[in-house]
């Protein structure tokens, strides 16, 4: 049986669209891990944070299994972390600072679930920032995921 070339092309394009269509809108949800080193020369002293992000709307993201940890060997500096989001207008929405208030041998802050960051503007991307508080300055690293409701 012969299939006209034009009909075959339409069928291939239609099949390709069906394959591409079921990609879930929530693909940007997921795990984030961030580590900051106290000293640029290496070693693991510093801090880390991780969480599972769940975007629930254009202006809301929920953080689950969120942990902030001071990593050894000890450097004598405290570690702080917070939720952050870049809004459509270019400004940042920042959650409260949380701290692993012990030493690198102490228990981490968390894990905490259902920590929400709700904003008055659309969230383009959200994530975590972790910092070593060096006294006069903060040394920070951050990581983000795109919001499927606004991308």
PyMOL CGO cylinders between C-alpha atoms (Angstrom):
from pymol import cmd
from pymol.cgo import CYLINDER

trace = [
    CYLINDER, 0.00, 0.00, 0.00, 1.33, 3.40, -0.94, 0.3, 1, 1, 1, 1, 1, 1,
    CYLINDER, 1.33, 3.40, -0.94, 0.94, 6.38, 1.41, 0.3, 1, 1, 1, 1, 1, 1,
    CYLINDER, 0.94, 6.38, 1.41, 1.23, 9.76, -0.24, 0.3, 1, 1, 1, 1, 1, 1,
    CYLINDER, 1.23, 9.76, -0.24, 4.33, 11.66, 0.96, 0.3, 1, 1, 1, 1, 1, 1,
    CYLINDER, 4.33, 11.66, 0.96, 2.23, 14.66, 2.07, 0.3, 1, 1, 1, 1, 1, 1,
    CYLINDER, 2.23, 14.66, 2.07, 0.03, 12.46, 4.29, 0.3, 1, 1, 1, 1, 1, 1,
    CYLINDER, 0.03, 12.46, 4.29, 3.10, 10.73, 5.75, 0.3, 1, 1, 1, 1, 1, 1,
    CYLINDER, 3.10, 10.73, 5.75, 4.66, 14.11, 6.64, 0.3, 1, 1, 1, 1, 1, 1,
    CYLINDER, 4.66, 14.11, 6.64, 1.52, 15.29, 8.42, 0.3, 1, 1, 1, 1, 1, 1,
    CYLINDER, 1.52, 15.29, 8.42, 1.38, 12.04, 10.39, 0.3, 1, 1, 1, 1, 1, 1,
    CYLINDER, 1.38, 12.04, 10.39, 5.04, 12.38, 11.48, 0.3, 1, 1, 1, 1, 1, 1,
    CYLINDER, 5.04, 12.38, 11.48, 4.58, 16.01, 12.56, 0.3, 1, 1, 1, 1, 1, 1,
    CYLINDER, 4.58, 16.01, 12.56, 1.38, 15.12, 14.45, 0.3, 1, 1, 1, 1, 1, 1,
    CYLINDER, 1.38, 15.12, 14.45, 3.12, 12.25, 16.22, 0.3, 1, 1, 1, 1, 1, 1,
    CYLINDER, 3.12, 12.25, 16.22, 6.02, 14.51, 17.18, 0.3, 1, 1, 1, 1, 1, 1,
    CYLINDER, 6.02, 14.51, 17.18, 3.60, 17.04, 18.68, 0.3, 1, 1, 1, 1, 1, 1,
    CYLINDER, 3.60, 17.04, 18.68, 1.91, 14.34, 20.73, 0.3, 1, 1, 1, 1, 1, 1,
    CYLINDER, 1.91, 14.34, 20.73, 5.25, 13.16, 22.07, 0.3, 1, 1, 1, 1, 1, 1,
    CYLINDER, 5.25, 13.16, 22.07, 6.30, 16.71, 23.04, 0.3, 1, 1, 1, 1, 1, 1,
    CYLINDER, 6.30, 16.71, 23.04, 2.94, 17.69, 24.55, 0.3, 1, 1, 1, 1, 1, 1,
    CYLINDER, 2.94, 17.69, 24.55, 2.85, 15.49, 27.68, 0.3, 1, 1, 1, 1, 1, 1,
    CYLINDER, 2.85, 15.49, 27.68, 5.96, 17.05, 29.26, 0.3, 1, 1, 1, 1, 1, 1,
    CYLINDER, 5.96, 17.05, 29.26, 4.74, 17.96, 32.74, 0.3, 1, 1, 1, 1, 1, 1,
    CYLINDER, 4.74, 17.96, 32.74, 4.57, 21.62, 33.72, 0.3, 1, 1, 1, 1, 1, 1,
    CYLINDER, 4.57, 21.62, 33.72, 6.08, 20.73, 37.10, 0.3, 1, 1, 1, 1, 1, 1,
    CYLINDER, 6.08, 20.73, 37.10, 9.41, 19.63, 35.61, 0.3, 1, 1, 1, 1, 1, 1,
    CYLINDER, 9.41, 19.63, 35.61, 11.14, 22.53, 37.38, 0.3, 1, 1, 1, 1, 1, 1,
    CYLINDER, 11.14, 22.53, 37.38, 10.17, 21.27, 40.82, 0.3, 1, 1, 1, 1, 1, 1,
    CYLINDER, 10.17, 21.27, 40.82, 12.88, 19.30, 42.54, 0.3, 1, 1, 1, 1, 1, 1,
    CYLINDER, 12.88, 19.30, 42.54, 15.94, 19.12, 44.75, 0.3, 1, 1, 1, 1, 1, 1,
    CYLINDER, 15.94, 19.12, 44.75, 18.47, 21.94, 45.20, 0.3, 1, 1, 1, 1, 1, 1,
    CYLINDER, 18.47, 21.94, 45.20, 21.85, 21.65, 46.92, 0.3, 1, 1, 1, 1, 1, 1,
    CYLINDER, 21.85, 21.65, 46.92, 24.23, 24.55, 47.59, 0.3, 1, 1, 1, 1, 1, 1,
    CYLINDER, 24.23, 24.55, 47.59, 27.67, 24.49, 49.27, 0.3, 1, 1, 1, 1, 1, 1,
    CYLINDER, 27.67, 24.49, 49.27, 29.85, 27.45, 50.22, 0.3, 1, 1, 1, 1, 1, 1,
    CYLINDER, 29.85, 27.45, 50.22, 33.50, 27.05, 51.24, 0.3, 1, 1, 1, 1, 1, 1,
    CYLINDER, 33.50, 27.05, 51.24, 34.99, 29.37, 53.84, 0.3, 1, 1, 1, 1, 1, 1,
    CYLINDER, 34.99, 29.37, 53.84, 38.40, 29.38, 52.20, 0.3, 1, 1, 1, 1, 1, 1,
    CYLINDER, 38.40, 29.38, 52.20, 38.96, 29.40, 48.43, 0.3, 1, 1, 1, 1, 1, 1,
    CYLINDER, 38.96, 29.40, 48.43, 42.04, 27.20, 48.80, 0.3, 1, 1, 1, 1, 1, 1,
    CYLINDER, 42.04, 27.20, 48.80, 39.86, 24.14, 49.27, 0.3, 1, 1, 1, 1, 1, 1,
    CYLINDER, 39.86, 24.14, 49.27, 38.65, 21.98, 52.08, 0.3, 1, 1, 1, 1, 1, 1,
    CYLINDER, 38.65, 21.98, 52.08, 35.10, 21.44, 53.17, 0.3, 1, 1, 1, 1, 1, 1,
    CYLINDER, 35.10, 21.44, 53.17, 34.82, 24.02, 55.95, 0.3, 1, 1, 1, 1, 1, 1,
    CYLINDER, 34.82, 24.02, 55.95, 31.87, 26.28, 55.30, 0.3, 1, 1, 1, 1, 1, 1,
    CYLINDER, 31.87, 26.28, 55.30, 28.23, 25.40, 54.97, 0.3, 1, 1, 1, 1, 1, 1,
    CYLINDER, 28.23, 25.40, 54.97, 25.59, 23.76, 52.87, 0.3, 1, 1, 1, 1, 1, 1,
    CYLINDER, 25.59, 23.76, 52.87, 21.86, 23.83, 52.40, 0.3, 1, 1, 1, 1, 1, 1,
    CYLINDER, 21.86, 23.83, 52.40, 19.40, 21.70, 50.50, 0.3, 1, 1, 1, 1, 1, 1,
    CYLINDER, 19.40, 21.70, 50.50, 15.65, 21.41, 50.00, 0.3, 1, 1, 1, 1, 1, 1,
    CYLINDER, 15.65, 21.41, 50.00, 12.99, 20.04, 47.71, 0.3, 1, 1, 1, 1, 1, 1,
    CYLINDER, 12.99, 20.04, 47.71, 11.15, 22.87, 45.95, 0.3, 1, 1, 1, 1, 1, 1,
    CYLINDER, 11.15, 22.87, 45.95, 7.52, 22.64, 44.91, 0.3, 1, 1, 1, 1, 1, 1,
    CYLINDER, 7.52, 22.64, 44.91, 6.14, 25.56, 42.90, 0.3, 1, 1, 1, 1, 1, 1,
    CYLINDER, 6.14, 25.56, 42.90, 2.45, 25.80, 43.74, 0.3, 1, 1, 1, 1, 1, 1,
    CYLINDER, 2.45, 25.80, 43.74, 1.53, 28.94, 41.76, 0.3, 1, 1, 1, 1, 1, 1,
    CYLINDER, 1.53, 28.94, 41.76, 3.06, 31.90, 39.95, 0.3, 1, 1, 1, 1, 1, 1,
    CYLINDER, 3.06, 31.90, 39.95, 3.64, 33.63, 43.30, 0.3, 1, 1, 1, 1, 1, 1,
    CYLINDER, 3.64, 33.63, 43.30, 4.27, 30.74, 45.68, 0.3, 1, 1, 1, 1, 1, 1,
    CYLINDER, 4.27, 30.74, 45.68, 6.88, 28.06, 46.29, 0.3, 1, 1, 1, 1, 1, 1,
    CYLINDER, 6.88, 28.06, 46.29, 7.07, 25.51, 49.12, 0.3, 1, 1, 1, 1, 1, 1,
    CYLINDER, 7.07, 25.51, 49.12, 10.35, 24.23, 50.58, 0.3, 1, 1, 1, 1, 1, 1,
    CYLINDER, 10.35, 24.23, 50.58, 10.35, 20.68, 51.98, 0.3, 1, 1, 1, 1, 1, 1,
    CYLINDER, 10.35, 20.68, 51.98, 13.09, 18.64, 53.65, 0.3, 1, 1, 1, 1, 1, 1,
    CYLINDER, 13.09, 18.64, 53.65, 15.03, 21.92, 54.10, 0.3, 1, 1, 1, 1, 1, 1,
    CYLINDER, 15.03, 21.92, 54.10, 18.34, 21.66, 55.95, 0.3, 1, 1, 1, 1, 1, 1,
    CYLINDER, 18.34, 21.66, 55.95, 21.16, 24.14, 56.69, 0.3, 1, 1, 1, 1, 1, 1,
    CYLINDER, 21.16, 24.14, 56.69, 24.41, 22.64, 57.92, 0.3, 1, 1, 1, 1, 1, 1,
    CYLINDER, 24.41, 22.64, 57.92, 27.79, 23.92, 59.11, 0.3, 1, 1, 1, 1, 1, 1,
    CYLINDER, 27.79, 23.92, 59.11, 30.37, 21.64, 57.46, 0.3, 1, 1, 1, 1, 1, 1,
    CYLINDER, 30.37, 21.64, 57.46, 33.59, 20.41, 59.09, 0.3, 1, 1, 1, 1, 1, 1,
    CYLINDER, 33.59, 20.41, 59.09, 36.41, 20.93, 59.72, 0.3, 1, 1, 1, 1, 1, 1,
    CYLINDER, 36.41, 20.93, 59.72, 35.33, 23.77, 61.96, 0.3, 1, 1, 1, 1, 1, 1,
    CYLINDER, 35.33, 23.77, 61.96, 36.34, 27.29, 60.97, 0.3, 1, 1, 1, 1, 1, 1,
    CYLINDER, 36.34, 27.29, 60.97, 34.69, 29.19, 63.83, 0.3, 1, 1, 1, 1, 1, 1,
    CYLINDER, 34.69, 29.19, 63.83, 32.18, 31.00, 61.57, 0.3, 1, 1, 1, 1, 1, 1,
    CYLINDER, 32.18, 31.00, 61.57, 28.42, 30.65, 61.70, 0.3, 1, 1, 1, 1, 1, 1,
    CYLINDER, 28.42, 30.65, 61.70, 26.43, 29.46, 58.68, 0.3, 1, 1, 1, 1, 1, 1,
    CYLINDER, 26.43, 29.46, 58.68, 23.16, 31.08, 57.60, 0.3, 1, 1, 1, 1, 1, 1,
    CYLINDER, 23.16, 31.08, 57.60, 20.73, 30.36, 54.80, 0.3, 1, 1, 1, 1, 1, 1,
    CYLINDER, 20.73, 30.36, 54.80, 17.51, 31.66, 53.33, 0.3, 1, 1, 1, 1, 1, 1,
    CYLINDER, 17.51, 31.66, 53.33, 14.95, 31.13, 50.61, 0.3, 1, 1, 1, 1, 1, 1,
    CYLINDER, 14.95, 31.13, 50.61, 15.18, 33.57, 47.68, 0.3, 1, 1, 1, 1, 1, 1,
    CYLINDER, 15.18, 33.57, 47.68, 13.16, 34.27, 44.58, 0.3, 1, 1, 1, 1, 1, 1,
    CYLINDER, 13.16, 34.27, 44.58, 13.73, 36.45, 41.53, 0.3, 1, 1, 1, 1, 1, 1,
    CYLINDER, 13.73, 36.45, 41.53, 10.52, 38.27, 40.62, 0.3, 1, 1, 1, 1, 1, 1,
    CYLINDER, 10.52, 38.27, 40.62, 9.34, 39.21, 37.13, 0.3, 1, 1, 1, 1, 1, 1,
    CYLINDER, 9.34, 39.21, 37.13, 10.13, 42.91, 37.79, 0.3, 1, 1, 1, 1, 1, 1,
    CYLINDER, 10.13, 42.91, 37.79, 13.81, 42.06, 38.52, 0.3, 1, 1, 1, 1, 1, 1,
    CYLINDER, 13.81, 42.06, 38.52, 13.65, 42.50, 42.29, 0.3, 1, 1, 1, 1, 1, 1,
    CYLINDER, 13.65, 42.50, 42.29, 14.38, 39.77, 44.85, 0.3, 1, 1, 1, 1, 1, 1,
    CYLINDER, 14.38, 39.77, 44.85, 12.06, 38.36, 47.49, 0.3, 1, 1, 1, 1, 1, 1,
    CYLINDER, 12.06, 38.36, 47.49, 14.02, 37.04, 50.47, 0.3, 1, 1, 1, 1, 1, 1,
    CYLINDER, 14.02, 37.04, 50.47, 12.89, 34.78, 53.27, 0.3, 1, 1, 1, 1, 1, 1,
    CYLINDER, 12.89, 34.78, 53.27, 14.14, 35.17, 56.82, 0.3, 1, 1, 1, 1, 1, 1,
    CYLINDER, 14.14, 35.17, 56.82, 17.71, 34.10, 57.60, 0.3, 1, 1, 1, 1, 1, 1,
    CYLINDER, 17.71, 34.10, 57.60, 17.98, 30.74, 59.36, 0.3, 1, 1, 1, 1, 1, 1,
    CYLINDER, 17.98, 30.74, 59.36, 21.12, 29.55, 61.08, 0.3, 1, 1, 1, 1, 1, 1,
    CYLINDER, 21.12, 29.55, 61.08, 22.88, 26.39, 62.05, 0.3, 1, 1, 1, 1, 1, 1,
    CYLINDER, 22.88, 26.39, 62.05, 23.62, 27.92, 65.45, 0.3, 1, 1, 1, 1, 1, 1,
    CYLINDER, 23.62, 27.92, 65.45, 26.08, 25.34, 66.61, 0.3, 1, 1, 1, 1, 1, 1,
    CYLINDER, 26.08, 25.34, 66.61, 29.42, 24.13, 65.39, 0.3, 1, 1, 1, 1, 1, 1,
    CYLINDER, 29.42, 24.13, 65.39, 30.14, 21.79, 62.55, 0.3, 1, 1, 1, 1, 1, 1,
    CYLINDER, 30.14, 21.79, 62.55, 29.71, 18.91, 65.01, 0.3, 1, 1, 1, 1, 1, 1,
    CYLINDER, 29.71, 18.91, 65.01, 26.24, 20.05, 66.14, 0.3, 1, 1, 1, 1, 1, 1,
    CYLINDER, 26.24, 20.05, 66.14, 22.92, 19.07, 64.62, 0.3, 1, 1, 1, 1, 1, 1,
    CYLINDER, 22.92, 19.07, 64.62, 21.92, 20.90, 61.46, 0.3, 1, 1, 1, 1, 1, 1,
    CYLINDER, 21.92, 20.90, 61.46, 18.99, 23.32, 61.24, 0.3, 1, 1, 1, 1, 1, 1,
    CYLINDER, 18.99, 23.32, 61.24, 16.12, 21.23, 59.96, 0.3, 1, 1, 1, 1, 1, 1,
    CYLINDER, 16.12, 21.23, 59.96, 14.86, 19.25, 58.25, 0.3, 1, 1, 1, 1, 1, 1,
    CYLINDER, 14.86, 19.25, 58.25, 11.77, 21.42, 57.94, 0.3, 1, 1, 1, 1, 1, 1,
    CYLINDER, 11.77, 21.42, 57.94, 8.76, 20.95, 55.68, 0.3, 1, 1, 1, 1, 1, 1,
    CYLINDER, 8.76, 20.95, 55.68, 6.10, 23.27, 54.31, 0.3, 1, 1, 1, 1, 1, 1,
    CYLINDER, 6.10, 23.27, 54.31, 8.18, 26.45, 54.53, 0.3, 1, 1, 1, 1, 1, 1,
    CYLINDER, 8.18, 26.45, 54.53, 6.46, 28.75, 52.05, 0.3, 1, 1, 1, 1, 1, 1,
    CYLINDER, 6.46, 28.75, 52.05, 7.74, 31.79, 50.20, 0.3, 1, 1, 1, 1, 1, 1,
    CYLINDER, 7.74, 31.79, 50.20, 4.75, 33.79, 48.98, 0.3, 1, 1, 1, 1, 1, 1,
    CYLINDER, 4.75, 33.79, 48.98, 5.27, 37.02, 47.07, 0.3, 1, 1, 1, 1, 1, 1,
    CYLINDER, 5.27, 37.02, 47.07, 3.22, 39.90, 45.69, 0.3, 1, 1, 1, 1, 1, 1,
    CYLINDER, 3.22, 39.90, 45.69, 4.85, 39.48, 42.27, 0.3, 1, 1, 1, 1, 1, 1,
    CYLINDER, 4.85, 39.48, 42.27, 5.37, 36.57, 39.89, 0.3, 1, 1, 1, 1, 1, 1,
    CYLINDER, 5.37, 36.57, 39.89, 8.32, 34.34, 40.81, 0.3, 1, 1, 1, 1, 1, 1,
    CYLINDER, 8.32, 34.34, 40.81, 10.55, 33.64, 37.80, 0.3, 1, 1, 1, 1, 1, 1,
    CYLINDER, 10.55, 33.64, 37.80, 12.95, 31.39, 39.71, 0.3, 1, 1, 1, 1, 1, 1,
    CYLINDER, 12.95, 31.39, 39.71, 13.36, 30.38, 43.34, 0.3, 1, 1, 1, 1, 1, 1,
    CYLINDER, 13.36, 30.38, 43.34, 16.04, 28.68, 45.33, 0.3, 1, 1, 1, 1, 1, 1,
    CYLINDER, 16.04, 28.68, 45.33, 18.41, 28.80, 48.27, 0.3, 1, 1, 1, 1, 1, 1,
    CYLINDER, 18.41, 28.80, 48.27, 21.26, 31.00, 49.41, 0.3, 1, 1, 1, 1, 1, 1,
    CYLINDER, 21.26, 31.00, 49.41, 23.80, 29.80, 51.99, 0.3, 1, 1, 1, 1, 1, 1,
    CYLINDER, 23.80, 29.80, 51.99, 26.48, 32.03, 53.54, 0.3, 1, 1, 1, 1, 1, 1,
    CYLINDER, 26.48, 32.03, 53.54, 29.42, 31.87, 55.89, 0.3, 1, 1, 1, 1, 1, 1,
    CYLINDER, 29.42, 31.87, 55.89, 29.24, 34.91, 58.19, 0.3, 1, 1, 1, 1, 1, 1,
    CYLINDER, 29.24, 34.91, 58.19, 32.83, 36.18, 58.24, 0.3, 1, 1, 1, 1, 1, 1,
    CYLINDER, 32.83, 36.18, 58.24, 31.92, 39.08, 60.56, 0.3, 1, 1, 1, 1, 1, 1,
    CYLINDER, 31.92, 39.08, 60.56, 32.35, 42.13, 58.32, 0.3, 1, 1, 1, 1, 1, 1,
    CYLINDER, 32.35, 42.13, 58.32, 31.14, 40.32, 55.19, 0.3, 1, 1, 1, 1, 1, 1,
    CYLINDER, 31.14, 40.32, 55.19, 29.15, 37.30, 54.05, 0.3, 1, 1, 1, 1, 1, 1,
    CYLINDER, 29.15, 37.30, 54.05, 30.58, 34.73, 51.65, 0.3, 1, 1, 1, 1, 1, 1,
    CYLINDER, 30.58, 34.73, 51.65, 27.61, 33.23, 49.81, 0.3, 1, 1, 1, 1, 1, 1,
    CYLINDER, 27.61, 33.23, 49.81, 26.60, 30.75, 47.14, 0.3, 1, 1, 1, 1, 1, 1,
    CYLINDER, 26.60, 30.75, 47.14, 23.13, 30.22, 45.70, 0.3, 1, 1, 1, 1, 1, 1,
    CYLINDER, 23.13, 30.22, 45.70, 21.23, 27.95, 43.34, 0.3, 1, 1, 1, 1, 1, 1,
    CYLINDER, 21.23, 27.95, 43.34, 17.82, 28.33, 41.66, 0.3, 1, 1, 1, 1, 1, 1,
    CYLINDER, 17.82, 28.33, 41.66, 15.12, 26.47, 39.74, 0.3, 1, 1, 1, 1, 1, 1,
    CYLINDER, 15.12, 26.47, 39.74, 12.74, 27.97, 37.18, 0.3, 1, 1, 1, 1, 1, 1,
    CYLINDER, 12.74, 27.97, 37.18, 9.07, 28.41, 38.05, 0.3, 1, 1, 1, 1, 1, 1,
    CYLINDER, 9.07, 28.41, 38.05, 6.95, 26.43, 35.56, 0.3, 1, 1, 1, 1, 1, 1,
    CYLINDER, 6.95, 26.43, 35.56, 3.99, 28.75, 36.18, 0.3, 1, 1, 1, 1, 1, 1,
    CYLINDER, 3.99, 28.75, 36.18, 5.87, 31.79, 34.80, 0.3, 1, 1, 1, 1, 1, 1,
    CYLINDER, 5.87, 31.79, 34.80, 8.43, 30.41, 32.33, 0.3, 1, 1, 1, 1, 1, 1,
]
cmd.load_cgo(trace, "trace")
